[in-house]
């Protein structure tokens, strides 16, 4: 698009936003900056920011918990594209017009005994004008959806799991219902238990501040700027985290897109806006779940990116060199570069409710295998007590899944260390005891659990881009 036309489209878009129906929210120019449009509801604060070069930012913040529900940026291309993204933003805003309810998950061994209790709690909450929403669920699904709730209530049958549930669902309030309260279906005392838990919750999060990794091993300097993207999902949102590295491998941009769903168009928007500001980028690297073979992405867990030739689409659009890799492979490369202790290791990532994956480093080399299938542990013909995706829902199932996978990989590869990322296994000592049932302890690799896989992925993707870049 001609720059003059782009300027006109941006001005029209700005006026179009200000003319939108304001019955459910307040839309107005920021009093301190007329390049910003503020959008307020009682429980959200959102902005549309018009930057130089017609780059537009959209963000939605939930003011009840300060969580960013939606964030993206794009350069004005067409009014259709811009209005579609704005409408997607408004859908998030309209969900925050009414006071968000405190979401409470009531769990027992099977879910049946708590269903009646949950309905009574909802009735009582409505009568007392508490903004609570209670749902009953069986233990096997607790960890699959627990992160979507504010409070977890454990029935007496599973109250012994309190410490483990709290360790896995770190950011949630986890409470035990006393047996005498549960036996009588005492809704008043249960709701008071919830209120006390909410009042006692610490204002500050327990999560440790995340740091940006720097490789201990020297990466060959190639005098190039590299843009690295990492696509990943949690239970509620899709994220595109990205770093732009300068010629000395120093991060000059660190940001993240947050949406409920993504498409290739969202990836284009990220790349386009960065290239617009830094036109001399030589390499674009993308890390994504799934099997990546000759640029074709298969069986990824991100809806909208399955079964497409991502490499071809990007190569047709950009003149930069394109490097696409599997996320666990890049995590393995990133971890390997961040230490000097191990020459052979396996990075094992076991997400909740999904197949796991392994990145394999042998003598300092990443092993991808024929058709890049190395590390796809879902194809291991192991004898499990249930389907792997069912086992991946609970700590007990994940323990079986991970321990048998580690034994199989260790007996074939013999790594010095297993680097594990699995929220359902908080205790590595318990994992080691389980593995010792299958393989002598003297043959076991060192097992190291890590919390933040994302920084290893971004670092690993940078290294793979440097390795493949042709000057």
N, C-alpha and C positions, 0 to 999 in steps of 0.2 A: 504494500500500500504506500502511495506517495505520502511524504511526511506532512504536507499541508492537509491532505484528507484525513490523516491520522489525528492531527490536532483538532480538526472539525468534529470528527467522530467522538473524540474524548470529551469535548465541550458539550456535545449533545447528550452523551451518556451521563455526564454530571447533572445536567438540567433534568434529564429523564428521572434520575434517582430522586431528586428533590421534589418532583411532581407526583411521586408514588403515594398511594393511599396510606394515611398516617393514623388510621383508626385504632390499630393495635400496637403501634410503636411511634416514637417521636423521631422524625428525620429532619436534620437541620445542619447548616454550616457551622463548623467549629468556630467559637467566638475568638480564638487566638490565631487561627490559620484557615484562610478561605480555600486552601487546597485539600481540606479534610472535611468529609461529611460524617457526622456522628449520628448513630442510631441507638436509641435507648428504649428499653422496656423496664419494668420494675425489677427484673432479675437478669438483665444482660446489658452489656455495653459493647457496641460494635462500631467499626470505622471503615470508611472507604477513603483511602489515601491516594491522591493523585501526585505522583512523583515525576521528576524530569524524564524525558524520552518517552512520555506517555505510558509509563509503567504504573499499574494500578494495583494496590494492595487491598485485600478484603479480610477482615478478621472479626470473630465473634468470641466474646468472653462471657462465661457464666459468672455473674457477680456473687452468687451464693457460695461458690467454692473457689473462684478465681481460675477455674480451668479454661484453657483455650479450646473451644469446641470446633473451631473452623478457622483455617488460615491458608491463604494462597496469594500469589501475585502473578500478573500477566501483563504483556504489552497489548495495547489496543490493536486488534486485528480487524474485527467486524463487529457491528452492533449486536448481531445475533449471538456471537461468542460471548461478548461482555454481558449481555442481559441474561443469558443462560447461567453464567457463573454467579451473577447477582441474585437471581432467583433461587439458586442452590443455597446461597448465603442466607436469604430470607427464610427459607424453610427451617434452617437451624435457629434463627432468631425467634420465629413464631412458636417454636417449642418452649421458649422461655418467657412467653407473655404472662402465663399464669405461674404462681409460685411453684417451683419444682418440688415434687413430693420426696420425702425421705423414703428411699427404697429399702425395704427390709426383706431379707431372705431367711425363711424358717426351714430348717433342715433336720431330718431324722434319717433313720437307716433306709426307709423305703419311700417316704413321702406321704403315704396314705394316712397315717395317724395325725399328721400335721395339717392336712388340707382343711379339716373342719375347724381346727384351732385358728388357722390363718383367716378363714372367712369371718370368724367371731372377732378377731383382732381388727379386721378392716371395718366391720360394723361399729365397733367401739370407737375406733379412731375417727370415723365420720361423725358420730354423735358428739364426741369431745372436741371436734374441729381441729384435730391433729392432721397435719399434712403428711400422712403416712400411707404407704402402699405395701402390703404384705403379700408375699408369695411363698407357697410351700413347695419344697423340692426334695427329692431323694439325695442321699449322700453322694451317689455316683456322679451326679451332675453339679454338685456344689462348686467344684473348682473350675468347671467349664464356664459358668456364668457369674461366679461370685464377684468378680471385679466390676460387674455392672451395678452392684448394690452398695449401699452405704453401711448397712448393719447386717451382720450375720448372727442369727439366733440358733443355737444348737440344742436340740432336744436331749433329754437325759440319756437316751440310748447311745448317743455319740459324743457326750460331753467330755469323755476321756481324750478326744481328738482336739480339744481346745488349743493346746500349745502349738500343735502342728498346723492347724488351720490359721492361727494368728501369724505364724512364721511365714506361711505361703502367701496369705492375703494381707500383706504388711500394712497397707494403707487403710484397711477396713476395721470397723469396730466389731469385734467378735465376742459374743456373750453366751454364757451358759444359762439355760432356764432351770431353776431349781426344781427337783423332782416333785415337791409338794405343789408348786405353782402349775407345773405342766399337768399333773394328775387331775387337778380341779379345773383345768382350762381357765385359770384366773387371768382374764384379760387385763384387768386393772393393774395388777402387780407386774404383768409382763410389759405393758406399755410404760410403766414407771421405770422398769429396768432399762428400757430403750432410752427414755428421756435422760436418765442418769448417765448412761453411756455416752450420749451425745454431748452432755454438759461437761463430762470429764475428758472428752477428747482433747488432746493437746493441739494448740493452734499451729505449731510447727510440725512438719512432716519428719518422720524418722529416716527418710531416705538420705543417704550420704550424697554430698554434691558430686556430680559426675565430672570427670576430668578428661581432657583431650590427650590421647596417647601420643607419645613420640617414639619412633623406632630406636632401639638400642643399636641395632645393626645398621651399618652405613648403606644408604640407598644411593645408587649411582646418580650423580647430578647430570641432568640432560637439558638444562636451560629451557624449560617448557612450563607453561601453565596447564594444570589438569583439573577438570571438573569431575567430581565423583558423586554419584547419587546412590542411595540405598533405599530400596522399597521394602516396607514391612508393614505388618498389621498387628493390632492387638484386638481385644474382644469387641471394641466399639468403633475404631477408626482405622483408616489407612494413612500411613505416613510416608512422605518422601523426604528423608534427611539428606542434606548435601553439604559438601565442603568444596571450596575452590582453593587450590594450592598454587602458590607462586613458584618462581623458578628455583627457590631454595627449599621447596616442600613445606613452606610455612602457610598455615591456614589464613586466608584473607577474607573469606566469607564462610559463615557457619549458620545454617538456617534449616527450617523444616516446614514442609507443607502438611496440613492436617485436614482430611476430608473423610466423609463417610464412604465414599467410593471414588475410584480413580479410573482414568482411561489414558491412552497414549497422548491425548490432547493435553492432559495435565503435565505429563513428562515434557512435552514440547514447551509448555509455558515456562517451566523452570529453566530449561536450557536456553530458550530464546531470551529471557530477561537477563540471564547472567552473561551470555555472549554479547548482548547489546551494550553492557557496561564494560566488559572485558573481551574485546573482539579477537585478541591474539591467543585464545585458548587453542591448544594443539590436540588435546586428547579429552574425550568424554568417556568416563567409565560408569557402568551401571551394575549394581548388585541386586539380585532379585531371587526369591525362592523359586524352586523348580529345577528341572533338568534343562541345562543350556547346551545345545549341540549345534554348532555352526550358526550361532545367532538365533536359533529357533527356540522359543520358550515353551516348555511343555509341563503340565501338571503343577503349575504354581498354585499357591493357596490364595492368591489375590484375584478376585473376580474381575474380569475385564482384560486380563493379560494372558489368559490361557491360549495356547495353540496359535501363536502368531510369530512371524519372523521379525522380531524386534530389531535385529541388526540391519536388515534390509530397509525397514521403515526409517530408521535413524540415518543410515548411510545415504538414502535418497534425499534427505532433508538437509544434512549438514556435511561440510567438507572436512571436518575434523576426523581424526582416527577414532573409531568406536571400539570399546572393549566391554563385553558383557560377561558376567560371571555369576555362578551360583553363590548365594549369600553365605553358606557355611564354609565353602572353599575359601572365600575371601576372609572370613573370620579366622580360619586356620592360618592363612598367610600373615594376617595382622598379628595374631598372637605369637607366631614364630619370630617375627621381626622385633617384637617387644621384649624378647628375653634372649639369653645366651646359654641357657642351661641344657636345653634339649635339642638334638639334631633330628629326632623323629618323634612326631606326636600326632594325635588324632583329636580334632575338635568335634565334640558330639553335642549337637543341639536337639533337644527333645521338647518341642512346644506342647502346650495343652491341647488335647483333642485333635492332634494332627500327627502325621508321620514325621519321624525324626530324620536327621541327615548328619553325615559325618564328612569333615574335611580332613584329608590324609596328607601328612607331610612325612616323607621318607628321605633321610639324608639331605635335608634342606630343600627337597623338591616336592612341589604339589603334585599329587597323583590324581589325574582326572579319569584315566582309563578309556576304553573303547566307548565311543558315543557319549563320553563324559558321564558314564553311569557309576563310576567309583564313588562310594560314600552313600549311595541310595540304600540305606539300611532297611527300607520297607520291603526290599526283595530278598532279604535273608530268610531262608526256609527254616526258621526256628520254631520250636514247639512252645507256643504260648497258651496260657489258660483261657484266653479270650482274644478277640480281634484286637490288633494293636491300637486302633483308634479308640476302642472302648477302654483298653488299659490306660491310655494316655489321659484319661479323665480324672484319675484319682492318684494320690501318693502311693498307695499300695500297688496299683497297676503300673505306674511309672517306674517303681522300684524293680518290678519284674522285667519290664520292657528294657530299661537301661542296663540292668545288670547282665542280662543275656546278650544284649548287643555288645557290651564291652568285652565279655568273654569271647564272643565270636570274632570280633575285630582284633583282639589281643592275640588269639591263637593263630591268626593268619598274618597279621602285620607285625606284631610284637613291638609296639611303640614304647618309648620311654615314659610317656605321659599321656593321660586322657584329660583333655580340658572339657569340662562339662558345663553346659548352660541348660538348666532345667528347674523351673520354679517349684515343681511338685516334689523335688528332692532337696529339702533344706539341710539334711544331715548326711554328709559324705561318709561318716563312720558307719552308719547303718548300711549304706550302699556297699562299702568294702566288706562288711560281714556277709552280706548276701552273695557277693561275687565269690567269696572264699568257699562257698558251698560247691562251686563248679570248677574252680581252678586253684592250685596251690598258691598260697600267699606269696611265696618267693618269686613267682612268675608274674605277679600283678604289676602293671605299670603304676606310676604315681598318678593319683586322681586329684585334679585341682578344679574346684568349682568357681565359676566367675558369674557376676551379676549383670554386667553391662556388655552385652554382645555387640551393640551397635558401633562403639568406637573401634573395636577390632575389625568389624566389617569395612568401615570407611578407610582405615589404615591399610588393610589388606588390598582393597580395590585400588588404592593409590599405587601400591607396590606392583601389582599386576599390570597397571597401565604403564608404569615406568619400564617394566620388563618388555612389554610388547611395542612400546613406541619406537618407531623407526625415524631417525633423524635424517 
